[in-house]
Amino acid sequence: MTDSAVNRQFWNAYASQWVERGRKAWQSGQPYWGIWSIPQSQIAFLDTDLRGLRAVELGCGTGYVSRWMEQLGAEVVSLDLSDAQLATAAELKREYGSGIRLIHGNAERLPLHDASFDYAISEYGAAIWCDPYLWLKEASRVLRPGGRLRFWGHSPWAMVCLDDEGELVTRSLGRDYFGLHRLDFSDAPIDPGGIEFNLPISDWFQLFQDLGFIVERFLEIKAPDTARGESFGSDAKWAQRFPAEHAWWLRKRPP
Ligand SMILES: C[S@@+](CC[C@H](N)C(=O)[O-])C[C@H]1O[C@@H](n2cnc3c(N)ncnc32)[C@H](O)[C@@H]1O
């Protein structure tokens, strides 16, 4: 099976556990981000005025980021590989009378035209589930020159320190940092996952440069001081000391 087929199967099986989380996010008037639900007022991950822009979400899941972009004025295409996740997104779209356009597809091979978007985003979608050498090339292709890309996902620090079962971030450097790329959790004995991707920071920078992206902002995310306990494999105390997540604000080089 290809990596994306493994991930599609995983997300189709897992989608029912994401419905409530998705509904809560659709209900929220205010965007919030990542493992610790950091409010947009603290980290302005999403640009605040998207009026007149064509936006695409890559790996939209239940579609709440797409909904937030729509509320900020964008015309939104929401793409995901999992039919089951898209079914939840479709239900929420109906409930909220939203006009986002849901499409089934693989962010590593986008069924979208060249230079047809002004804005692209992924929060834990393509950002971690797709090979960066494939999805970022596709994101660059579908963005017009000057178009913006924002993505948020695990930091490579967290991947190096994640235990072999893919369950919890530890204080040991269990995996090599150099050469970090493909992480296969599909055979994990306790909580089998899918296949995820990450890169050492210098490789991310090199890839952006090779694809014609300018880095406008890069943030290693510190868990809020109020965070407690464990969330999505990260321990709050760990994530207050080391970056469990990172966020990137990129722009496709204008001509
Ligand atoms: C965690 S959800 C991200 C959506 C949302 N921001 C969230 O955090 O719930 C991950 C999504 O990525 C999708 N995904 C995984 N591989 C993909 C691929 N190759 N192309 C498009 N979507 C993919 C999955 O189907 C899943 O819906």
The ligand as an SDF file (V2000), in Angstrom:
LIG
                    3D

 27 29  0  0  0  0  0  0  0  0999 V2000
   -5.9070   16.1500   12.1260 C   0  0  0  0  0  0  0  0  0  0  0  0
   -6.8040   16.3040   10.6270 S   0  0  0  0  0  0  0  0  0  0  0  0
   -6.4460   17.9790   10.1960 C   0  0  0  0  0  0  0  0  0  0  0  0
   -7.6660   18.8010   10.1040 C   0  0  0  0  0  0  0  0  0  0  0  0
   -7.9370   19.7240   11.2510 C   0  0  0  0  0  0  0  0  0  0  0  0
   -7.1600   20.9360   11.1940 N   0  0  0  0  0  0  0  0  0  0  0  0
   -7.7770   19.0500   12.5940 C   0  0  0  0  0  0  0  0  0  0  0  0
   -6.7620   19.2980   13.2800 O   0  0  0  0  0  0  0  0  0  0  0  0
   -8.6830   18.3020   12.9250 O   0  0  0  0  0  0  0  0  0  0  0  0
   -5.7680   15.4800    9.4650 C   0  0  0  0  0  0  0  0  0  0  0  0
   -6.4350   15.3290    8.1080 C   0  0  0  0  0  0  0  0  0  0  0  0
   -5.4350   15.1600    7.0990 O   0  0  0  0  0  0  0  0  0  0  0  0
   -6.0230   14.3420    6.0970 C   0  0  0  0  0  0  0  0  0  0  0  0
   -4.9980   13.7970    5.2110 N   0  0  0  0  0  0  0  0  0  0  0  0
   -4.0860   12.8390    5.4820 C   0  0  0  0  0  0  0  0  0  0  0  0
   -3.3330   12.6010    4.3880 N   0  0  0  0  0  0  0  0  0  0  0  0
   -3.7870   13.4360    3.4090 C   0  0  0  0  0  0  0  0  0  0  0  0
   -3.4280   13.6460    2.0540 C   0  0  0  0  0  0  0  0  0  0  0  0
   -2.4380   12.9490    1.4800 N   0  0  0  0  0  0  0  0  0  0  0  0
   -4.1210   14.5610    1.3420 N   0  0  0  0  0  0  0  0  0  0  0  0
   -5.1270   15.2620    1.9050 C   0  0  0  0  0  0  0  0  0  0  0  0
   -5.5180   15.0900    3.1920 N   0  0  0  0  0  0  0  0  0  0  0  0
   -4.8470   14.1860    3.9340 C   0  0  0  0  0  0  0  0  0  0  0  0
   -6.7470   13.2790    6.9000 C   0  0  0  0  0  0  0  0  0  0  0  0
   -7.6980   12.6060    6.1280 O   0  0  0  0  0  0  0  0  0  0  0  0
   -7.3350   14.1030    8.0440 C   0  0  0  0  0  0  0  0  0  0  0  0
   -8.6500   14.4990    7.7740 O   0  0  0  0  0  0  0  0  0  0  0  0
  1  2  1  0
  2  3  1  0
  2 10  1  0
  3  4  1  0
  4  5  1  0
  5  6  1  0
  5  7  1  0
  7  8  2  0
  7  9  1  0
 10 11  1  0
 11 12  1  0
 11 26  1  0
 12 13  1  0
 13 14  1  0
 13 24  1  0
 14 15  1  0
 14 23  1  0
 15 16  2  0
 16 17  1  0
 17 18  1  0
 17 23  2  0
 18 19  1  0
 18 20  2  0
 20 21  1  0
 21 22  2  0
 22 23  1  0
 24 25  1  0
 24 26  1  0
 26 27  1  0
M  CHG  2   2   1   9  -1
M  END
$$$$
